């Protein structure tokens, strides 16, 4: 059996590793980015000079050859599902028995005139890093557009290397599209404490270029004009599915998959950021661009692809974590951005420090649904146990010390959270 995997991120790699652990199948990975599998979140540390490229390789460079996994550096030009073949840009053809689409994401565009102007880019791929490194020595003032995690990474990179920049955010608060308002305010105030020039509630309307075609300024909807010679657009990502145009594979926002992560063609699977669930689980989005989700899906497909009768994929408990500079963020389970009917929440914030905890529960059954913590670390296995076993909020509150890594600190907020909850139900 020959299995072709398009994509060399965590999803595609997880498929290949799991397949090799459980079979002797022929495996070919096609990638247009790099022959080496690297940690994408660590690209910023290369820019900062804290790591070299070889330092962000999770596995030895000879792993693929030793495990008889072929890595092909090429771009996919076409997929013919009737003939079960993948056509590459050099004219070569790969025939497959099973195909896995793991093409990941690409940065979203503002839809303005940035495509025709030099010095405007995203920050996602290895090529994006190399382009930024090439541009950095000539940047006098930069602009970061978008209030997401990649934008914060760039802010840290520019601050650390002394590049002047302005942070442009469409929303009222940083992170308000994925954080409840109190947490978004906390993160916003934390970023302001870094003396970052943040412009909130701003829409960029257009860019101007100089006579060389290089970006020279940007303009907002309230009439601002700011001179800049480098712009990074960080308004999120979208599934990378351009290579599926003119194929029989069904797509919408992403690659449409069933409960077994199969496309409409049973011999073709999809995993990771490029996937769109036809029927997402409770509280989950149809498209999830998360490292943890991609790894889990890849391991599942690596096992499932070898079965005569594929089994259903279970999305599991939602989990994500990130850092805003030194401020750590974790979320487990279902935590709505805005208040929802029949859901209750208990929110606690430290009066002096950048720390907060939110516990969400079903207001009817008192079942614990999830939590969001900032500046505090909770144990993943404990939080998932509470959700999976359907603990009541009244059971979770006194058990909080078992989740917290900092046991000395937990005694304070445990009692305060309990008092907040008791006051809510009086």
Secondary structure, 3 states (H helix, E strand, C coil): CEEEEECCCHHHHHHHHHHHHHCCCEEEEEECCCCCCCCHHHHHHHHCCCCCHHHHCCCCCCHHHHCCEEEEECCEEEEECCCCEEEECCCCEEECCEEEECCCEEECCCCCCHHHCECEECCCCHHHHHHHHHHHCCCCEEEEECCCHHHHHHHHHHHHHCCEEEEECCCCCCCCCCCCHHHHHHHHHHHHCCCCEEECCCCEEEEEECCCCEEEEEEECCCCEEECCEEEECCCEEECCHHHCCCCCCECCCEEECCCCECCCCCEEECHHHEEECCCCCCCCCCCCCHHHHHHHHHHHHHHCCCCCCCCCCCCCCEEEEEECCEEEEEEECCCCCCCCCEEEEEEECCCCCCEEEEEEECCCCEEEEEEEECCCECHHHHHHHHHCCCEHHHHHHHHHHCECCHHHHHHHHHHHHHHHHHHHC
